[in-house]
Amino acid sequence: MATSTNPAAILDRYRNTCVIGAGVIGASWAALFLAHGLNVVVHDPQPDIEAAVKQALRKIGPTLRELGLPHEGLERKLRFEGDLERAVAGADLVQENGPENTEWKQQLWARIEQAVPKHALLLSSSSARTATLQAQHMRDPGRLLVGHPFNPPHLIPLVEVVPGERTDPQATADAVAFYTALGKVARVLHKEMRGFVANRLQGVIMREACYLVKEGVVTIEELDDIVTSSIGLRWAVNGPFSSFYMGGGPTGFRGYFKQFGPGMKLSWANPSPIEYSDEVAQLIIDQGDAAYGATPMEQMERRRDDTQIALLRARGSLPPKAPEGGA
């Protein structure tokens, strides 16, 4: 049981980790685990996975450095194993990042259960499949739960911890302790729901954003500017509810709902009339290519990471950057 509050002691319990699926999310988790001194075994059937993960580590290195984490020589504690059973055989913790395919995940966990040590913590990065659903073919799903990160996991603090119907409460506490020891903000959801919280909110915003673009109200570049110059800044500090509470003035939500309630009632009863279609998708693709296509993805990612780090420092989530050179 991860009863200690000392991060080093907690991470020592999970010294041997297995990352299953090493795409964007899995490679990011692997980098973070390695930066915290954990041993990582990567299991992924892609034939070029070793080269892809090592390239990802090189790209992520500068961000780890800015986060104050080790970023050189990470490969010393990294190995690759193509056989699933051998990959998890000595694992203290498994972080799964495979496709969002229910049957695939169910079969995967049933196999892992047979090969992994009895004490191992089993975590899924799934953004949609609940632990209850994933555990259907397991005999004892008590140590399986969702640990859903926000991309990229090595940088964005949030991890949604979502236990299943048969998850042992101690496993939930262990998962929170583990992610917290990694420097994450682990939030336990009180109820399983497809898409969890952050992605459900993001999905609603994306739907309305596509509607506004489809209707010709704004382009995607203009909408991005509007968000980053208004609610994006606001929500990075306060979040929706505390922002709206302050929007009600001295009486908080009483004033807010008195002033804005009638408009909310009308808008909730008449949602924007848009359905997903190939035409809408192509419109966004075409505008995206025109707006961002000339900028290499690695350059966009670097700017994103540098800005996010500056924001985390401004929020007090990271210590101030040390001055260059000595005194």
Backbone bond lengths (Angstrom), bond angles and torsions (degrees), N, CA, C in turn:
res aa  C-N    CA-C-N  psi(-1)  N-CA   C-N-CA  omega(-1)  CA-C   N-CA-C  phi
1 M - - - 1.455 - - 1.524 110.49 -
2 A 1.326 116.79 134.80 1.451 120.99 -179.24 1.529 109.47 -84.61
3 T 1.351 115.75 70.70 1.454 120.23 -176.91 1.517 112.23 -85.41
4 S 1.338 118.40 -19.50 1.453 121.74 -180.00 1.523 110.36 -69.54
5 T 1.345 115.45 148.66 1.456 120.18 174.64 1.528 111.22 -101.79
6 N 1.332 116.39 2.06 1.451 120.98 178.86 1.522 109.16 -82.27
7 P 1.354 117.81 118.71 1.464 119.27 -176.25 1.519 113.65 -55.78
8 A 1.330 117.03 -41.20 1.469 119.72 -178.71 1.522 111.01 -63.30
9 A 1.323 116.62 -41.13 1.469 120.70 -179.84 1.526 110.74 -67.34
10 I 1.335 116.02 -38.63 1.467 119.62 179.05 1.524 110.41 -65.45
11 L 1.322 116.68 -46.27 1.460 119.94 -179.04 1.519 111.71 -67.02
12 D 1.326 116.95 -29.10 1.458 119.70 178.57 1.522 111.13 -63.95
13 R 1.312 115.77 -30.16 1.470 119.24 177.91 1.522 111.34 -66.61
14 Y 1.333 115.79 -29.27 1.465 121.01 -177.89 1.525 110.43 -109.85
15 R 1.322 115.76 40.55 1.458 121.58 -175.39 1.524 112.59 -58.01
16 N 1.339 116.72 -35.48 1.466 121.30 -177.26 1.529 109.79 -108.35
17 T 1.323 116.30 112.10 1.461 120.75 -178.01 1.517 110.64 -116.63
18 C 1.322 114.86 155.83 1.465 121.22 174.49 1.518 108.12 -126.56
19 V 1.316 116.64 125.67 1.457 123.04 176.59 1.523 107.57 -104.99
20 I 1.314 116.05 116.85 1.462 121.73 -179.35 1.522 108.59 -103.03
21 G 1.333 115.22 119.04 1.450 120.39 -174.73 1.515 109.13 86.06
22 A 1.331 116.78 112.13 1.466 120.24 -173.21 1.515 111.37 -122.63
23 G 1.337 115.26 48.17 1.454 119.85 170.38 1.524 109.45 -77.47
24 V 1.309 117.19 -147.11 1.469 120.83 -177.57 1.527 111.35 -59.05
25 I 1.335 116.87 -47.37 1.468 120.40 -177.34 1.527 110.84 -72.33
26 G 1.316 116.98 -48.48 1.458 120.49 -177.09 1.511 112.70 -62.15
27 A 1.337 117.92 -42.21 1.464 120.64 178.78 1.519 110.82 -65.08
28 S 1.319 116.25 -36.05 1.462 120.52 178.24 1.525 111.11 -65.26
29 W 1.338 116.86 -44.81 1.471 120.61 175.30 1.519 110.29 -59.92
30 A 1.332 116.77 -44.71 1.465 120.50 -179.02 1.522 110.59 -58.28
31 A 1.334 116.62 -43.74 1.462 120.57 179.42 1.522 111.02 -61.46
32 L 1.324 116.97 -43.43 1.469 120.38 -179.17 1.523 111.06 -66.59
33 F 1.342 117.05 -42.99 1.463 120.19 178.06 1.525 110.65 -60.59
34 L 1.318 116.50 -45.67 1.462 120.82 -179.32 1.524 110.98 -63.88
35 A 1.328 117.16 -39.38 1.455 121.12 -179.72 1.520 111.75 -64.22
36 H 1.334 116.68 -24.48 1.459 121.19 177.39 1.528 112.21 -94.95
37 G 1.329 116.29 12.77 1.458 120.73 173.38 1.508 115.78 83.61
38 L 1.331 118.04 11.58 1.454 120.66 179.77 1.530 110.58 -84.55
39 N 1.315 115.46 150.94 1.461 120.82 172.20 1.525 108.44 -81.09
40 V 1.318 116.89 136.00 1.464 120.63 -176.59 1.524 110.12 -126.74
41 V 1.324 115.34 126.60 1.465 122.28 169.68 1.522 106.74 -107.81
42 V 1.316 116.34 124.57 1.461 121.23 178.60 1.521 109.29 -100.76
43 H 1.329 115.22 129.20 1.466 121.10 173.92 1.522 108.11 -119.43
44 D 1.326 115.45 116.70 1.462 121.34 179.65 1.525 107.02 -158.60
45 P 1.339 118.64 128.77 1.466 120.77 -174.63 1.522 115.07 -75.09
46 Q 1.338 119.19 -6.48 1.460 119.50 179.68 1.531 109.97 -59.61
47 P 1.319 117.81 134.03 1.469 120.24 -175.82 1.520 113.80 -65.77
48 D 1.323 117.78 -26.65 1.470 120.84 -177.64 1.517 112.17 -105.73
49 I 1.323 116.44 24.27 1.460 119.67 -170.63 1.518 112.86 -64.86
50 E 1.325 118.37 -35.62 1.462 119.75 -178.61 1.525 111.29 -63.00
51 A 1.315 116.70 -45.97 1.465 120.02 178.75 1.526 111.02 -65.33
52 A 1.345 117.05 -38.71 1.466 121.00 -178.41 1.527 111.09 -65.29
53 V 1.335 117.25 -42.94 1.459 120.55 -179.12 1.526 110.66 -67.84
54 K 1.307 117.12 -41.93 1.465 119.79 -179.81 1.528 111.04 -65.47
55 Q 1.321 116.61 -35.96 1.462 119.84 175.03 1.523 110.19 -65.68
56 A 1.335 117.20 -40.16 1.469 120.67 177.88 1.522 110.95 -61.96
57 L 1.333 116.98 -40.50 1.466 120.29 178.82 1.526 110.84 -61.44
58 R 1.316 116.69 -39.24 1.461 119.74 178.74 1.526 111.11 -65.35
59 K 1.334 116.60 -39.19 1.464 120.34 179.16 1.523 111.57 -68.98
60 I 1.337 116.72 -37.18 1.458 121.64 -176.21 1.528 111.61 -79.09
61 G 1.327 116.97 -21.14 1.458 121.82 -175.77 1.520 115.11 -48.67
62 P 1.354 119.22 -50.13 1.465 119.40 -179.45 1.523 113.83 -59.70
63 T 1.327 117.08 -34.57 1.462 120.01 178.24 1.523 110.54 -69.64
64 L 1.328 117.23 -42.27 1.463 119.98 176.67 1.525 110.31 -59.00
65 R 1.324 116.85 -41.29 1.461 120.81 178.75 1.530 110.43 -59.84
66 E 1.335 116.92 -45.53 1.458 120.78 179.90 1.526 112.00 -65.75
67 L 1.325 116.37 -27.06 1.468 120.94 177.02 1.528 111.83 -80.46
68 G 1.322 116.30 -2.53 1.458 120.58 -179.86 1.511 113.70 80.25
69 L 1.332 116.84 22.42 1.457 122.19 -177.93 1.526 110.54 -108.30
70 P 1.333 117.73 154.32 1.467 120.06 173.84 1.526 110.40 -57.39
71 H 1.320 116.39 141.76 1.458 119.47 -176.95 1.521 112.71 -138.62
72 E 1.305 117.92 -0.76 1.450 121.44 179.28 1.525 109.91 -114.38
73 G 1.322 115.21 146.38 1.459 119.90 177.63 1.509 114.80 68.54
74 L 1.325 117.69 21.56 1.463 120.76 -177.69 1.520 112.80 -64.46
75 E 1.340 116.29 -25.87 1.458 120.25 -175.70 1.523 113.16 -68.08
76 R 1.316 116.91 -13.93 1.467 119.24 -179.30 1.526 112.09 -61.63
77 K 1.311 116.99 -30.11 1.465 120.44 -178.39 1.528 112.05 -106.96
78 L 1.314 115.50 20.45 1.461 121.49 -178.36 1.519 110.37 -114.40
79 R 1.330 116.37 135.11 1.456 119.75 170.98 1.524 109.54 -144.43
80 F 1.307 115.06 164.96 1.463 121.45 -175.52 1.526 108.92 -121.18
81 E 1.336 115.09 138.78 1.461 120.52 -178.97 1.527 108.59 -138.70
82 G 1.331 115.66 119.04 1.456 120.88 -177.58 1.509 114.78 -79.26
83 D 1.329 117.41 -19.64 1.463 121.18 179.83 1.532 108.89 -93.30
84 L 1.313 117.30 122.72 1.465 121.37 -175.03 1.520 112.32 -59.47
85 E 1.317 116.22 -48.40 1.468 119.26 -176.62 1.526 111.53 -62.01
86 R 1.321 117.21 -41.85 1.459 119.47 177.47 1.535 111.36 -67.85
87 A 1.325 116.85 -33.79 1.464 120.75 -178.59 1.528 111.96 -63.53
88 V 1.335 117.17 -38.34 1.466 120.05 -175.53 1.521 112.94 -97.40
89 A 1.328 117.91 -3.49 1.465 121.32 -170.65 1.524 113.27 -56.74
90 G 1.330 117.55 -36.51 1.463 119.28 -178.79 1.506 114.03 -111.92
91 A 1.317 117.59 18.26 1.469 121.05 -172.61 1.529 112.00 -79.82
92 D 1.318 114.49 137.96 1.463 121.34 169.79 1.521 110.55 -89.19
93 L 1.325 115.66 -20.15 1.462 120.81 -177.82 1.522 108.57 -154.84
94 V 1.337 115.91 138.13 1.461 122.50 176.89 1.524 107.99 -119.01
95 Q 1.333 116.44 128.72 1.467 121.49 173.87 1.523 107.23 -115.75
96 E 1.332 115.80 108.97 1.467 121.49 -176.06 1.514 110.72 -92.77
97 N 1.343 116.29 136.56 1.463 122.34 -177.36 1.526 111.04 -137.27
98 G 1.306 116.28 38.61 1.451 120.98 -175.23 1.511 113.17 -83.55
99 P 1.338 116.98 -173.86 1.463 121.26 -177.94 1.522 112.14 -64.57
100 E 1.332 114.76 153.25 1.468 120.32 179.05 1.529 109.56 -80.29
101 N 1.314 114.32 67.43 1.454 122.47 -178.51 1.529 107.17 -125.82
102 T 1.318 116.22 113.71 1.464 120.86 -172.57 1.516 112.02 -58.43
103 E 1.326 117.59 -49.72 1.465 120.67 -177.82 1.528 110.71 -61.35
104 W 1.324 116.59 -41.80 1.465 120.52 179.50 1.522 110.83 -60.24
105 K 1.319 117.16 -45.52 1.464 120.47 -178.81 1.534 110.62 -66.97
106 Q 1.304 117.26 -39.96 1.464 120.11 179.42 1.521 111.42 -61.30
107 Q 1.311 116.64 -45.16 1.458 120.49 178.82 1.525 111.52 -67.51
108 L 1.328 116.12 -37.69 1.462 120.38 179.34 1.523 111.46 -60.67
109 W 1.323 116.84 -50.20 1.469 119.50 -176.80 1.519 111.64 -68.11
110 A 1.336 117.78 -31.92 1.462 120.06 176.41 1.526 110.61 -63.90
111 R 1.327 116.93 -37.46 1.462 120.97 177.14 1.529 111.02 -71.87
112 I 1.313 115.82 -44.11 1.466 119.65 -179.03 1.522 110.97 -60.81
113 E 1.324 116.30 -40.76 1.455 120.46 -178.58 1.523 111.78 -55.91
114 Q 1.329 116.82 -33.16 1.459 120.77 -178.02 1.529 112.62 -75.86
115 A 1.339 117.36 -22.61 1.460 120.26 -170.60 1.518 114.79 -112.59
116 V 1.312 117.58 -22.40 1.463 120.81 -173.92 1.532 110.81 -82.63
117 P 1.336 118.42 150.27 1.474 119.67 176.08 1.526 111.54 -58.04
118 K 1.312 115.79 151.62 1.458 120.84 -174.45 1.518 113.14 -64.67
119 H 1.342 117.11 -23.54 1.463 119.16 -177.27 1.523 113.01 -88.88
120 A 1.330 118.03 -6.61 1.466 121.23 -171.35 1.523 111.68 -66.75
121 L 1.324 114.83 142.85 1.458 122.71 175.42 1.520 108.27 -91.75
122 L 1.337 117.12 131.79 1.460 122.43 -174.00 1.527 109.53 -113.39
123 L 1.333 116.52 117.13 1.455 122.03 -172.35 1.523 110.46 -126.82
124 S 1.323 116.05 138.18 1.459 121.33 178.04 1.520 109.37 -115.52
125 S 1.318 116.44 134.17 1.470 121.56 176.34 1.521 112.07 -82.33
126 S 1.318 117.70 6.59 1.459 121.64 -174.62 1.522 112.12 -49.55
127 S 1.332 115.65 139.03 1.461 120.59 177.30 1.524 111.82 -98.57
128 A 1.325 116.85 0.09 1.460 118.66 -175.10 1.527 114.19 -143.80
129 R 1.341 118.17 -35.90 1.471 120.93 -175.14 1.518 109.95 -86.75
130 T 1.318 116.39 122.54 1.457 120.89 -178.12 1.524 110.80 -71.87
131 A 1.328 115.76 160.14 1.458 120.40 177.52 1.526 111.05 -63.79
132 T 1.323 117.28 -36.73 1.465 120.73 178.51 1.521 110.53 -59.55
133 L 1.317 116.47 -43.53 1.461 120.77 179.77 1.523 110.90 -69.09
134 Q 1.319 117.46 -42.88 1.459 120.64 -178.35 1.520 112.28 -65.46
135 A 1.312 117.21 -28.17 1.465 121.60 -172.45 1.523 113.77 -90.29
136 Q 1.320 118.71 10.39 1.462 121.76 -172.87 1.522 113.45 -56.53
137 H 1.327 119.15 -33.61 1.462 121.42 -176.40 1.531 112.55 -100.35
138 M 1.321 117.43 8.81 1.469 120.36 179.40 1.530 110.66 -89.55
139 R 1.320 115.43 145.17 1.466 119.46 175.67 1.520 110.84 -77.24
140 D 1.336 116.50 -38.69 1.458 121.27 -178.36 1.524 109.25 -134.36
141 P 1.341 117.23 91.31 1.462 120.49 -176.96 1.530 113.96 -87.67
142 G 1.314 117.07 17.35 1.457 120.30 -173.72 1.508 114.86 -62.55
143 R 1.338 117.50 -24.41 1.476 119.58 -177.65 1.520 112.86 -105.64
144 L 1.328 117.51 10.99 1.461 121.62 178.00 1.522 110.38 -101.89
145 L 1.338 115.89 132.09 1.446 121.48 173.60 1.524 109.22 -156.41
146 V 1.314 115.57 169.05 1.459 120.85 179.38 1.521 109.15 -88.68
147 G 1.347 115.30 134.24 1.458 122.25 169.20 1.514 106.02 -123.79
148 H 1.325 116.14 83.66 1.468 121.45 -171.53 1.524 110.72 -89.26
149 P 1.336 117.14 115.45 1.459 120.17 179.76 1.517 111.24 -88.89
150 F 1.316 114.78 171.56 1.458 121.11 170.14 1.516 106.45 -109.25
151 N 1.308 116.77 135.66 1.459 122.54 -171.44 1.536 111.99 -74.56
152 P 1.365 116.79 133.55 1.470 128.25 -3.44 1.535 111.08 -90.15
153 P 1.327 117.73 138.69 1.469 121.00 -174.87 1.526 114.89 -59.56
154 H 1.336 117.63 -28.06 1.468 118.14 -178.63 1.528 111.71 -71.72
155 L 1.339 117.04 -12.78 1.461 120.90 -175.53 1.525 113.79 -119.77
156 I 1.336 117.52 -50.91 1.469 120.51 -175.76 1.527 109.20 -75.53
157 P 1.331 119.09 129.11 1.467 120.65 -170.40 1.536 115.76 -69.29
158 L 1.324 118.36 -31.86 1.465 119.96 -168.61 1.522 113.93 -66.18
159 V 1.339 115.75 135.30 1.461 123.11 163.88 1.522 106.83 -132.62
160 E 1.341 116.44 121.11 1.458 120.83 175.85 1.529 108.04 -85.62
161 V 1.309 116.33 115.38 1.462 122.25 -179.85 1.525 107.02 -97.29
162 V 1.351 115.39 116.66 1.466 119.44 -171.97 1.524 109.94 -128.28
163 P 1.341 117.64 99.26 1.462 119.59 178.12 1.521 111.59 -71.85
164 G 1.339 114.97 154.33 1.456 120.84 174.98 1.514 110.92 -89.36
165 E 1.314 114.91 -179.54 1.463 120.29 -178.41 1.522 112.32 -61.80
166 R 1.342 116.74 -30.00 1.470 119.94 -177.68 1.529 112.55 -113.59
167 T 1.326 117.47 15.27 1.462 120.38 176.98 1.523 109.86 -70.11
168 D 1.319 116.70 133.07 1.458 122.45 176.58 1.528 108.64 -67.05
169 P 1.340 118.86 130.42 1.464 120.41 178.06 1.529 112.97 -54.39
170 Q 1.339 117.50 -30.54 1.458 119.53 178.56 1.524 110.62 -67.00
171 A 1.334 117.05 -34.89 1.462 119.81 177.47 1.528 110.70 -64.87
172 T 1.324 116.37 -37.38 1.461 119.90 176.47 1.521 110.58 -63.89
173 A 1.327 116.69 -45.05 1.467 120.70 178.31 1.527 110.78 -62.69
174 D 1.328 116.45 -39.11 1.472 120.50 178.88 1.526 111.05 -64.56
175 A 1.326 116.50 -41.05 1.463 120.04 -179.83 1.525 110.57 -64.34
176 V 1.322 116.55 -43.60 1.464 120.11 178.27 1.523 110.25 -61.17
177 A 1.327 116.69 -43.42 1.465 120.58 179.97 1.518 111.05 -63.34
178 F 1.325 116.85 -41.34 1.461 120.71 -179.51 1.523 111.42 -64.17
179 Y 1.323 116.98 -51.13 1.458 119.47 -178.28 1.525 111.50 -65.15
180 T 1.316 117.00 -37.31 1.469 120.59 177.95 1.520 110.52 -63.33
181 A 1.333 116.41 -39.88 1.468 120.19 178.23 1.519 111.72 -64.08
182 L 1.334 116.88 -24.92 1.472 121.12 176.06 1.528 111.67 -81.71
183 G 1.331 117.00 -3.35 1.456 120.71 -178.41 1.515 114.04 91.23
184 K 1.338 116.83 12.24 1.456 120.08 -178.43 1.532 110.46 -87.23
185 V 1.323 115.29 163.95 1.460 122.46 171.68 1.520 106.30 -101.26
186 A 1.327 116.34 100.83 1.468 121.83 -175.93 1.531 109.38 -95.54
187 R 1.320 115.74 122.40 1.457 121.12 -179.83 1.525 109.27 -121.08
188 V 1.324 116.18 122.24 1.466 121.61 -178.81 1.532 108.99 -85.20
189 L 1.330 116.55 126.77 1.458 120.61 176.03 1.524 109.23 -85.75
190 H 1.325 115.40 141.01 1.462 120.57 -174.49 1.518 113.25 -83.64
191 K 1.327 116.15 -8.76 1.467 120.14 -177.14 1.519 108.56 -153.35
192 E 1.331 116.90 138.90 1.457 120.62 175.26 1.529 110.00 -73.25
193 M 1.325 115.55 134.45 1.458 121.21 176.11 1.520 107.88 -152.59
194 R 1.306 117.04 134.33 1.459 121.30 -177.93 1.528 110.24 -54.72
195 G 1.329 116.12 129.83 1.450 120.83 -179.26 1.512 114.01 86.94
196 F 1.368 116.14 -11.61 1.463 121.71 177.34 1.536 110.35 58.87
197 V 1.333 119.77 -135.47 1.466 120.41 -174.44 1.529 112.44 -109.04
198 A 1.320 116.98 -60.55 1.469 120.23 -172.20 1.529 111.68 -59.80
199 N 1.341 117.22 -42.84 1.462 119.07 -179.01 1.522 112.45 -71.36
200 R 1.324 117.87 -29.66 1.466 119.73 175.97 1.531 109.68 -66.35
201 L 1.328 116.05 -42.80 1.460 119.27 177.56 1.527 110.56 -64.57
202 Q 1.320 116.03 -44.64 1.459 120.78 -179.83 1.527 110.92 -62.68
203 G 1.333 116.39 -37.27 1.458 120.48 179.92 1.519 112.45 -64.55
204 V 1.334 116.75 -40.19 1.471 120.37 178.76 1.529 110.14 -64.87
205 I 1.331 115.87 -42.15 1.459 119.70 179.48 1.525 110.57 -64.80
206 M 1.339 116.96 -42.30 1.463 120.52 179.67 1.528 110.79 -62.25
207 R 1.313 116.94 -40.09 1.468 120.57 179.61 1.525 110.35 -61.17
208 E 1.315 117.21 -47.84 1.463 120.58 -178.90 1.527 110.96 -68.17
209 A 1.346 116.28 -36.41 1.462 119.78 178.12 1.527 110.58 -62.52
210 C 1.335 117.13 -43.68 1.470 120.79 178.52 1.525 110.58 -64.20
211 Y 1.324 117.33 -36.98 1.462 120.42 178.57 1.529 110.66 -63.02
212 L 1.327 116.91 -44.41 1.460 120.72 -178.79 1.525 111.25 -64.93
213 V 1.334 116.62 -37.22 1.464 120.04 177.22 1.525 110.10 -69.85
214 K 1.316 116.59 -44.58 1.469 121.31 -179.89 1.528 111.28 -58.90
215 E 1.324 115.99 -38.16 1.465 120.39 -178.57 1.524 112.85 -80.28
216 G 1.334 116.83 -3.19 1.452 119.86 178.32 1.513 114.32 78.25
217 V 1.326 116.99 16.78 1.462 120.56 179.40 1.525 110.56 -71.17
218 V 1.334 115.97 -40.48 1.463 122.56 179.51 1.522 108.58 -147.47
219 T 1.332 115.24 164.47 1.463 120.89 167.71 1.521 107.35 -91.46
220 I 1.342 116.59 170.11 1.461 117.97 -179.16 1.528 110.85 -66.98
221 E 1.331 118.60 -34.29 1.463 120.59 177.34 1.517 111.10 -64.88
222 E 1.321 116.45 -43.38 1.468 120.17 179.14 1.520 111.25 -64.04
223 L 1.331 116.32 -40.01 1.458 118.92 178.97 1.525 111.20 -65.06
224 D 1.336 116.64 -41.08 1.466 119.51 176.95 1.524 110.80 -58.52
225 D 1.332 117.14 -43.90 1.461 120.83 179.17 1.525 111.40 -62.88
226 I 1.321 116.15 -41.01 1.464 120.37 179.73 1.522 110.44 -61.27
227 V 1.341 116.56 -44.81 1.466 120.20 -177.82 1.520 111.47 -68.44
228 T 1.335 117.29 -47.87 1.464 119.37 -175.95 1.520 112.13 -70.20
229 S 1.343 117.30 -18.60 1.464 120.55 178.66 1.523 112.79 -97.36
230 S 1.335 117.83 4.86 1.472 119.35 -177.49 1.526 110.74 -142.44
231 I 1.322 116.92 -95.23 1.464 119.34 -173.17 1.520 112.69 -67.45
232 G 1.348 117.47 -27.07 1.454 118.73 176.95 1.516 111.00 -62.18
233 L 1.331 116.81 -46.16 1.461 120.96 176.71 1.520 111.22 -64.54
234 R 1.304 116.24 -43.81 1.466 120.60 -177.13 1.525 110.94 -62.25
235 W 1.339 116.53 -48.24 1.456 119.81 -174.92 1.516 112.87 -73.15
236 A 1.319 118.06 -20.83 1.467 119.85 175.15 1.518 111.22 -67.69
237 V 1.330 116.18 -19.62 1.469 120.75 -178.32 1.520 111.62 -104.83
238 N 1.323 117.48 -43.61 1.452 120.13 -170.71 1.518 116.35 -120.83
239 G 1.319 120.04 -23.21 1.452 119.56 -175.35 1.517 110.64 77.22
240 P 1.336 117.44 164.00 1.464 120.62 -174.12 1.521 114.27 -60.21
241 F 1.327 117.87 -49.48 1.453 118.62 -171.54 1.523 113.09 -68.18
242 S 1.314 118.18 -46.06 1.468 117.67 179.59 1.529 110.69 -68.27
243 S 1.355 117.39 -31.71 1.466 120.05 175.90 1.525 110.80 -63.50
244 F 1.335 115.90 -46.94 1.458 119.24 -179.07 1.531 111.05 -69.02
245 Y 1.318 116.68 -33.02 1.471 120.14 176.47 1.525 110.06 -58.88
246 M 1.339 116.09 -47.52 1.458 119.64 177.60 1.518 111.80 -66.95
247 G 1.354 116.28 -28.78 1.458 120.03 177.37 1.516 113.04 -65.18
248 G 1.328 117.19 -17.61 1.460 121.32 177.92 1.510 113.77 -84.90
249 G 1.347 116.06 -1.04 1.463 119.06 179.35 1.518 112.40 75.73
250 P 1.325 117.39 -155.94 1.466 121.66 -174.00 1.525 114.44 -56.59
251 T 1.347 117.52 -27.15 1.474 119.65 -178.02 1.527 112.67 -96.26
252 G 1.326 117.91 8.79 1.458 120.78 174.16 1.514 113.05 61.25
253 F 1.325 116.17 -131.69 1.459 120.21 -176.34 1.525 112.69 -65.35
254 R 1.322 117.74 -26.65 1.471 119.01 177.38 1.528 109.71 -59.80
255 G 1.325 114.89 -45.55 1.456 118.38 178.53 1.511 112.08 -71.36
256 Y 1.315 116.23 -35.76 1.462 120.42 -178.30 1.533 110.54 -62.77
257 F 1.338 116.86 -51.82 1.466 119.03 -176.29 1.526 111.66 -70.87
258 K 1.328 116.90 -29.21 1.458 119.25 176.55 1.519 110.61 -63.89
259 Q 1.355 115.67 -40.44 1.453 119.81 -177.19 1.525 112.66 -82.40
260 F 1.335 116.54 -43.09 1.466 119.92 -170.98 1.531 113.95 -105.74
261 G 1.327 118.05 -8.36 1.462 121.17 -177.88 1.511 114.45 -55.60
262 P 1.349 119.15 -46.87 1.475 119.14 -179.55 1.532 112.65 -59.56
263 G 1.341 117.18 -40.22 1.461 119.70 178.10 1.513 112.01 -68.37
264 M 1.336 117.44 -36.39 1.458 121.45 177.82 1.524 110.49 -64.70
265 K 1.329 116.05 -41.04 1.467 120.06 179.57 1.518 110.77 -60.60
266 L 1.312 116.41 -41.68 1.454 120.77 -179.61 1.528 111.39 -68.13
267 S 1.346 117.27 -45.48 1.468 120.03 -177.34 1.521 111.83 -70.01
268 W 1.331 117.74 -35.37 1.465 120.14 177.98 1.527 111.34 -66.65
269 A 1.312 116.08 -32.45 1.476 119.90 -179.11 1.527 111.66 -79.54
270 N 1.342 116.68 -15.88 1.464 120.11 -176.54 1.529 109.85 -133.05
271 P 1.327 117.63 71.53 1.469 119.80 -179.52 1.520 111.17 -65.12
272 S 1.316 116.53 155.40 1.465 121.74 -179.03 1.526 110.04 -57.45
273 P 1.337 117.66 131.00 1.473 121.38 -175.68 1.524 111.79 -82.48
274 I 1.311 116.71 85.89 1.458 120.82 177.02 1.516 109.37 -139.31
275 E 1.326 116.44 139.76 1.454 122.75 173.69 1.519 108.25 -123.46
276 Y 1.332 115.99 148.75 1.462 119.37 178.04 1.520 109.47 -65.11
277 S 1.328 115.95 137.09 1.466 121.15 177.62 1.517 108.77 -152.35
278 D 1.322 116.00 163.01 1.460 120.70 176.02 1.526 110.76 -61.18
279 E 1.334 116.84 -33.32 1.459 120.77 -179.21 1.523 111.47 -67.00
280 V 1.337 116.71 -42.55 1.463 120.36 178.06 1.522 109.75 -65.11
281 A 1.331 116.15 -45.00 1.465 119.96 179.42 1.523 110.82 -59.00
282 Q 1.339 117.17 -43.77 1.460 120.41 -178.36 1.523 111.55 -65.96
283 L 1.321 116.67 -35.33 1.467 120.53 177.11 1.524 110.41 -60.23
284 I 1.335 116.51 -45.66 1.461 120.89 -179.84 1.526 110.53 -68.72
285 I 1.332 116.52 -40.05 1.471 120.33 178.07 1.521 110.64 -59.82
286 D 1.324 116.80 -46.51 1.458 120.82 -177.65 1.526 111.42 -63.97
287 Q 1.330 116.42 -43.42 1.459 119.18 178.59 1.529 110.92 -68.97
288 G 1.318 116.38 -35.21 1.462 119.77 177.98 1.516 112.06 -64.85
289 D 1.329 116.73 -42.64 1.464 120.49 177.51 1.526 110.62 -61.51
290 A 1.341 116.03 -42.44 1.457 119.80 -178.76 1.533 111.56 -68.51
291 A 1.330 116.81 -36.51 1.462 120.72 -175.66 1.514 113.35 -81.00
292 Y 1.343 116.48 -40.27 1.465 119.99 -169.15 1.526 114.17 -121.69
293 G 1.327 116.95 -9.92 1.458 120.09 -170.97 1.513 114.96 -63.07
294 A 1.328 117.63 -26.23 1.465 120.09 -177.84 1.530 112.81 -80.28
295 T 1.331 116.74 -11.28 1.464 120.49 -178.85 1.525 109.39 -99.02
296 P 1.339 118.74 122.45 1.472 120.04 178.35 1.519 111.52 -55.77
297 M 1.335 116.36 140.99 1.461 120.86 -178.58 1.525 111.71 -57.30
298 E 1.325 116.87 -39.22 1.461 118.92 -179.45 1.526 111.28 -62.82
299 Q 1.311 116.90 -34.96 1.461 120.68 177.35 1.524 110.68 -68.19
300 M 1.336 117.17 -41.15 1.460 120.59 177.08 1.528 110.96 -63.11
301 E 1.335 116.10 -42.13 1.463 120.28 179.69 1.522 111.67 -64.77
302 R 1.343 117.12 -39.52 1.458 120.54 179.71 1.526 111.28 -63.72
303 R 1.347 115.58 -43.65 1.469 119.71 178.57 1.526 110.10 -64.14
304 R 1.331 116.38 -42.53 1.466 119.93 177.77 1.515 111.19 -58.82
305 D 1.337 116.54 -49.01 1.462 120.22 -177.05 1.520 111.53 -64.25
306 D 1.335 117.31 -43.65 1.462 120.05 -179.31 1.525 111.36 -62.73
307 T 1.333 116.50 -40.39 1.460 120.34 -179.53 1.520 111.04 -70.46
308 Q 1.334 116.73 -39.85 1.463 120.16 178.22 1.528 110.81 -62.97
309 I 1.322 116.57 -40.19 1.461 120.04 178.78 1.523 110.67 -64.01
310 A 1.344 116.80 -42.79 1.459 120.27 177.24 1.529 110.78 -61.10
311 L 1.322 116.88 -39.14 1.459 121.18 178.89 1.525 111.07 -66.78
312 L 1.334 116.46 -42.89 1.462 119.61 177.61 1.521 110.91 -61.20
313 R 1.322 117.14 -38.16 1.466 120.12 177.00 1.529 110.66 -65.90
314 A 1.311 116.57 -41.69 1.467 120.25 179.51 1.526 111.37 -63.53
315 R 1.325 116.19 -33.60 1.467 120.79 178.16 1.517 112.94 -77.85
316 G 1.325 117.19 -10.16 1.461 120.66 -177.12 1.505 113.22 85.13
317 S 1.345 117.32 9.81 1.457 120.42 178.89 1.521 112.37 -79.80
318 L 1.331 116.34 -17.50 1.466 122.02 175.71 1.523 108.06 -130.04
319 P 1.339 118.04 149.61 1.455 120.16 175.47 1.521 110.92 -67.16
320 P 1.318 118.36 155.92 1.462 120.33 177.64 1.527 110.76 -57.25
321 K 1.317 115.78 149.41 1.447 120.53 179.78 1.529 110.04 -67.07
322 A 1.324 115.73 133.08 1.458 120.22 178.57 1.510 109.83 -65.36
323 P 1.351 118.12 141.63 1.472 120.03 -179.97 1.517 110.53 -65.30
324 E 1.330 115.88 149.21 1.459 120.64 178.47 1.530 109.79 -68.48
325 G 1.336 116.08 138.58 1.459 120.15 178.17 1.522 112.34 76.60
326 G 1.261 117.38 -175.87 1.460 121.23 -178.47 1.506 110.85 -100.88
327 A 1.344 114.46 -179.94 1.454 120.61 179.63 1.509 109.98 -75.26
